[in-house]
Amino acid sequence: MEKYIQEQPRDFLAVATPGAGKTTFALTLASWLLHHHVVQQVTVVAPTEHLKKQWAEAAARIGIRLDPEYSAGPLGREYHGVAVTYAGVGVRPMLHRNRVEQRKTLVILDEIHHAGDSKSWGEACLEAFEPATRRLALTGTPFRSDTNPIPFVTYEEGNDGIRRSAADYTYGYGSALGDGVVRPVIFLSYSGNMRWRTKAGDEIAARLGEPMTKDAISQAWRTALDPRGEWMPSVLRAADQRLSEVRKGIPDAGGLVIASDQDSARAYAKLIRQITGTKATLVLSDDAGASDRIDEFSNNQDRWMVAVRMVSEGVDVPRLAVGVYATTISTPLFFAQAVGRFVRSRRRGETASVFLPTIPDLLGFANEMEVERDHVLDKPKKEGEEDPYAESEKEMDEANKQQDEDTGEQDMLPFEALESDAVFDRVLYDGAEFGMQAHPGSEEEQDYLGIPGLLEPDQVQMLLQKRQARQIAHSRKKPAEEADLLELPAERRPVVSHKELLELRRQLNTMVGAYVHQSGKPHGVIHTELRRVCGGPPSAEATAGQLRQRIAKVQEWATRMR
């Protein structure tokens, strides 16, 4: 505000991390410009219908009345302006040009990178708002990597001869975190054993996160997200446990699962109902009531919402504190916007937790929360070189489209998911990694799921370091059985196939699950007791003999209770 009022520019670009308050800044500035008669009306351009209405509601709270339903003709006297979408401007650019020519207008371009979604949208914005008195451009994510200039953005040439976008004001995640404007984010990553059948009929087994080809990563990832496997139920169970811990300090904290498609979203909602005993709010963007459902969830105290992509950008539900990234979209833009749904802080000390699969790209994005990328023009491309962001914007556009039609894509996938299990892999926080691989329900996992929901950033760091040190010390005490086995020559060690180990882990989990209902004890308590009695590492690292011993022990306990 100080910089803008001092300089009084016609064009101003503010780049601020999601959750930092771009809407508050823009509307405060709009109020100031209206009050000082610099402008007579306001036009807000937003990416989606839901955001258009959200802008109108936010403006009304400070006395600016925007019509979110405007389509044509004269505007009612009771309004100070309109809220429209980029698509709407693209359809009728001259309508909006006539409006800004008739009265001095402030145009607010929300998430302006969308003005480059298609050449026609950029050209329409340029045609419609070129005569505007003032233009305020906002964005919360790195710009596009294509070389189409974005309207009303200034590009400056560097020493290397390449032109890059120049923001008038930048407010990054690190600065916002230091000011207490956003929450610190704890990323909890889950690996696991995946098995699927290829189009050629071959069965492939791999561990999520291990080095493999791009196609194999994609198929292992989709296998993990298959609601019929064990990975998703295990991760949802852990995420709900984390939500319960967070709600001890933030009673209305909510969770969000971001799904890839409608069928998966419905299946995840059903799993949440089975895990929690309560219904999840299901948001499908081609449902006429989607906006109302988001608003209703924002204002109640329900635990979970499941949505298909549409809440990734700009949708404001401040009470969201726990997220599950259950989509295969792997672009930095979408990831940043998705995480942005959880970082908005309402009071100091709130922490956000995001659960994700151990996918190299996602772990990279999580570790680079503070990295910003300017929009680059004239980018030289070496022969045969692939731009890591080349497909990013296409996927982002697809992810934020207005309709989520079932395309039948899932029915044509060149593979079939067969089975999966989950392994708690690591915690990522502030560019550092903590934790060790452990089975869901294990003592190691509980250490991290039980982190209080109200902590200052430095307290989070200190607590993670203490818990990791304790776990490292604990892991050095190897049980005698395992040590003896490792001392045997390799040719004398028992060979057990991956499939057999997977089946033994599933059998143990099934029996523990049954014993949970019989004894009333939580999963984690039972697994910890089994390790104490039988010895050995977490189930994910246990040998076949150790797993069989634990299965027998659970059977013995269950028999006694009968």
N, C-alpha and C positions, 0 to 999 in steps of 0.2 A: 504494500500500500504506500509506504513512504517513498519507495523508488518511483512508483507510477505517478504519484501526485507531484513529485518534484520534477519529473521529466515530461509529463503530459504527452506521451507518445500516441500516435495514431494506431500503431500496431504494437502489441505486447505479447510475448510468449512466456508463459510460466510452466516450468517442468517441475512437478512435485510428486513424490512417492504416493502410491495409493494409500488412502486413509489420512493424508496430511491436512485435508481441509480445503481443497481447491474450490469446492462449491461455496463455502463460507467466504473465501477471499473474493470470488467473482461477484457474488451478490452484494457483499459489503461495498465493493467498488461501484457496482451498478447503482446502489442507493446514493452514494456520494455524487456520482455524475448526474443523476436525475435531480438531486437536491440543489446542485450548483448550476443547473440548467445547461450543462455541457451537452447533454443529450435529452431527447424528449420521449424516447421509447427504447425498449430492449427486445432483442431477438436472441433466443438461446437455440443453438443447434446441437442436438445430442445423437448418439449412435443408435439408440433403440426407443421403441414406444414406451417401455417402462421407465427409462431414464428421463424421457421427456416429461412424463407425469411427475416423476420424483423432483425434477427441477422446479416445476410449477408449485409443488407443495412446499418445498424449501423456501422459495421466494415469498410465498404467502405469509410465512412465519415472520418475515421482517417487513411486511407491508408492501411488497411488490407483487402485483397481480398479473400473472401470465396465463394466457389461454392455451392449454395443451391440446385443444381440439380444433384449433384454427385450420381452415382449409382454403378459404378464398373470401373475397369481398371485404367490406369495411369492418374494422375491429370495434367491438363494443366500447363505449366511453369508460366503462368501469375498469378496463384493462390497461396496464402499462406496456404490454407487449405480448409476444407469442413464444411458445416453445415448440419447435419442429424437429424433424429428423433429417439426417443427411440425405436419406432416400427421398423424403418429401421435397427437399430443395432441388434434388436432381430431376424430379418430375416437372416442377414449375419454377424455374429460376427467375423468370421475368416477373412473376407475381411478387416475389420477395425483393427484387430490385426496385420495383415501383414503390414498395412500401418504404424502403430506406432512402429513396430519392425524395419522397414527400415530406419526411420528418427526420430530424437529426437522430441517428440510431447508434446504439451500442450493440454490436454483435458479439455474443459469447460463443466460441467454437469449442465445445467440450470434446476431449479426446480427439484432437484435430488430426491425428494420424489417419483417422477414418476418411478424411477428405481425399485421401489417395487410394481408397479402396477400389475405385475404378476411375478410369480417366474421365468419364462423364460426371462423376460426383465432384472431382476437383475442378473441372471446367465450370460446372453449375455454381459452385461456391464462389469462384472467381467472378463469374458474371453477376450473380445475385448481390454480392456484398462489396464489390469494388467501390461503390459510392458511399459506403458507410462512414459515419463520422469517426467512430472508434471501433477497433476490433481487438478482442481479448481471446487469445488462443491458449488452451489448457491441454496438458497431457500428463499421464501418470506412468507411462511405460516407455521403454526405448522405442525410437522411431523405426519406421519401415526400412528395409534394406534395399528396396528397389531404387531406381534412379529417377523416379517421377517426382519433380518438385512439389511440395505441399503448399497450397495457396497461403499467402500472407506470412510465410515463414522466411526469415532472413538467412541466407547462406553466405559464409565467409570462406575465402580461399586460404588454405594453410601454406606453409613453406614447401609442401610437397606438391602443390598445384591442385589439390583436391578440395572441393567445396564441401563444407559441413554446416549443418544447421546450428544456429547460434541462439540460445535461450537468453531472454532478458533477465530471468531469475530462475535459479535452480535450488530445489530443496530436496536433498536425497534422503534415503532411508536412515543412514547413519546419523544425520543431523536431526531428523525427526525423532529418532530413538533417544538421542541425547537430551532432547527437549521434553521428552515424555509425551509426545503427541501420538506416537504409535507404540504398539506392544512389541516386546522382543518375541521372536518366533523360534520355537523349538521344533525341529524336524525329526520325526521318528521314522526310520527306514526299516522296511521288512524284506528279507530275502526269502528263500525257500526252494524246495525241490519241485520242478515242473515236469510234466510228461504230456506229450501231445503226439498226434498222428498227422503226418504230412499228406499232401494231396496224392503223393505217390504210394501211400500206404505204409511208409516207414514210421516206426515209433521212435521218438527222440526224447531223451531225458536230459535236463540241464538244471543248473542251480542259478536262480535269479541273481544277477550282479556279476557272474563270472564272465570272463572274456568270451565273446561269441560273435558271429556275423550279425549284420544289421537285421536280416530276415529272422534269424533265430531269436534275437532280442525281442523283436516285435511279437513273435509267436509265444515266447515265454511270458512276455508281459500280458498278452491277452489271456493266456492260460491262467495267470494269477488272478486277473479280474473276473474270470468266469464265476458267476455266483454259485455254480454247482460244485465247485471245488472246495477245499478247506482253507485256502488263503484268505479269501474275502471274509468269511465268517470269523476267522481268528482275528483279523485286523479290525473289523467292526467291533468285535467284543473288546479288544484292547482300547480302541478309540472311545467306546462308551465308558469304560472304566476310567480313562483319563478325564472324560467330561464330568464324571461324578466327582473326581478330585477337584477339578476346577470350580465346580458349582458350590463346593464348601466355602470358597471365598467370594465367588460371583454367582449368587443364587439363580440368576436368570440366564446364565451362559448357555449358548446353543451350539449345536454341531451341524456341519454341512458335508454331505457326500456329493462330489461332482462326478457324475456318470457320463459315459460315452454315448449312450443311446437309450431310447425309451424302455426297451425290454429289460436292460440291465438295471435301470433306475427303479422299475417296478419290483424286480427281484431283490435289489438291495433294501428297498423299503420293507419288503416282506421279511427279510433276514433281521432287520432292526426290530420289527414287531416281535419276532421270536426271541431275540436276545434281551430286549428291554421290557417287553410286555406292554409297551405303549406304541401308538401309531405314529409314523413319521409323516411329515408334510411332504407330499409329492408334487414337484413343480415341473411340468412339461410345457415348453414354450409355445407349442401350437394349441395349448389349451386356453380358451378364452378367459378363464379365471386365474391364469398364472400370476399376473401382477397382484391381484387381490390376495392370493395365497402367500406371496412373499411379504406383503404388507401385514397380513394377519400374523404370520410367524414372527415378524419383526417386533410385534407389540404384545405377544403372549410369552409364556415361559415353557413352551414345549421343548423337548430335548433335541430332536433331529429334523432336518430338512434334507431331502434328496432331490437333486436338480440335474437336468441335462444341459450343462454348459452355460445356459443363459445368464447365470449369476456371476460369471467370471469377471465381468467388467462393469464397474460403476455402481452396481446395485448395493444399496446401503442398508445393512443389517448389523448395527454396531454390536449386538450381543453375541455374534458368532465368535467363538473362541477355539473351537476344535474342528479340524477339517480332515477329510479323507480324499486324497487325490486319486480317484478311481476312473481316470480317463486315459486314453493312449495319446492324447495330444501332447507333443513334445517340443513346443516352441517357447522361446524365452518370453515372448509377449504374453501368451496365454498363461504361462506359469506365474509371471509377475502379477497379472491381474487376478488370477485365482487366489494367490496368497494374500493379495490386497484385501480380500473379503474378510480376513481374520485379524488384521493388524490395527484397526481403528481403536484407539484407546479412549475410554470414558473416564478413567481415573488412574493415577500412577500405580504401578506395581502389577497391572494385569499382564498375563502372559498368554501367548497363542501357541497352539500345538497343531502341526500338520503331519498326518500320516501319509507315507508314500512308499511305492515299491522301490527296491534297490535297482534303479535304472541309471546308468552313468550320466545321461543328459540331465535328468532331474536332480541328481546329487550335485552336479555342476552348477545348475541354476540356484539351488539352495545355498551353495557356498559363495555365490556371487550376488547376494541380495543388494549389496551397496554399489555394484557396478552399473554405470549408465552408458548408453551408447547413442551417440549423435547420429542423425540422419545424414548419410554420406552420399554425395553426388559424384559423378565422374570416377567411380571406383574402378580402377584397372583390374581386369580379370585375366589371370594367366591361363594359357591354353591347358585345358583338361582339369583346371582347378574348380572345385565345387564350393559355392558360397554356403557356409553353414546355416545361413538364414534364408536361403533361396526359397524354400517352401514354407517358411514361417508365416508370412502374411496370408498366403492362400489358406492355410489351416486356421489362422486366426479369424479370417473372414467367415470361413465355414463354421467355426465354433460359435461365433456370435450372430449367426443369421437369425432371422425372426421366426422361422419355422423349423421344427425338428421332425420332419417327416421320416417315417421308417423307410429307408431306401432298400432294405433287403440285403445290405452289405454283409451283415453278420451271417446270413445264410450261404454266402458265396466265398467265405474265407477259405484259403488254400490249406487249411489244417483243421484238426479237431482236437479241442482241449480234452484231455483224459483225466488227469488228476493233479492236485497241487497241495502243498502244505506251506505253513508260514514259519519263518524263523526271525525272531527279533534281531536285527542286524546292528544298528548303530543309531546314535543321536548326533545331529548336526546343529551347531549353534555358534553364531558369530564367526564363521569360517573354520571352526575346529570340530573334530569328530571325537565322540565319546562312546563307551559301551563295548559290548562283545556279543557275539552270536549266542542266542539262547532261545529256548522254546517258549512260545506264548504261555503265560501262566507261571513262568519260572521266577525265582527270586531276583535274578538279574533284571528281567523286564519290569517287575514290580517296582524296583528301585527308581526307574525313570517315569513310569506311569504315575507314581505317587508324588511327583514334584508338586509343591503347592502352586495354586493358580495365581497367587498374589506375591510376586517377587520383583525386586528391582533387577535390571539387567546384570549388574555385577554380582548380585546374589545368585542368579541363575548360573552364571559361570562358575562361581565358587562351589556351589552344590554339585554341579556336574563333575567337577574335578575331584571332589571328595568321594563321590560314589564310584567313579571309575577306579580311583586308587584302591578302594576297598575290594572291588571286584577282581582287580589284578592280583591283589594279595591272596584272595580266596582261591583263584584259579591255579595258583602255584602248588596248592596242596593236592597233588594227584592221588586218586585212590590206588590201593595196591593192585587191584585186579587189572586196571588199565596199564599200570606201569609194567606188570609182569607180561602182559600181552605185547607191549611195545618192545620188550627186550627179546622176544622170540625172533628167530630168523624170519625174514619175509615169507619164505616158502612154507613155513609152518603155521603162519597166522591164518585163522579161519577166513574164508572168502565169502562174503555175503553180498548179494547183488543190491543195487540201488532200489529195485522194485521191492525186494524183501524188507529192507529197512523202512521204506515208505509204508508198507503194509503193517509192520510192527508198530510204527509210530501212530498210524491211524487206529490200530486196535487198542493201543494204550490210551489214546485220547478219548475213544469211544467209551472205554471202561471207566476212565476218570470222570467223564461227563455223566455217566449213569450213577456213579458213586456220589457225585455232587448232589444230585436230587435225593439220594438215600440218606446221606449224612448231614446235608445242609452246609457243608464246608465249601469255600470257594475253590476254584480250579488251582489257583496259585498255592494255596495252603497244602492241598493234596500232593501236588508235584514236589513241593519243598520237603514234605514229610517222606515221600518216596526216595528222594535223594539222600535224606538223612539216614533212613533205615537201610537202603540198599547200596548206597555209595554211588560214585560215578558222576560224570558231568551232566549238564542239561540234556534233555531228551534229544535235541537236535544234533548233539555231538556224541550221544551214547552208542555203544556197540550193540550188536544184536543180542548178545548174552545179557547185557545190562537191561535192555528193553524187556526181554522175556522175564527176567527176574522181577521187574516192576509190575508187569502184567499179573504175574502169579501173586504178588503181594496184594494188589488191589482186589483180586479174586478172593484172597483169604480174608481181607477186611470186610468185603461185601457179604461173604458167607456168615461171618460172625454176627453181623448186624441182623441177619434174618432169624 
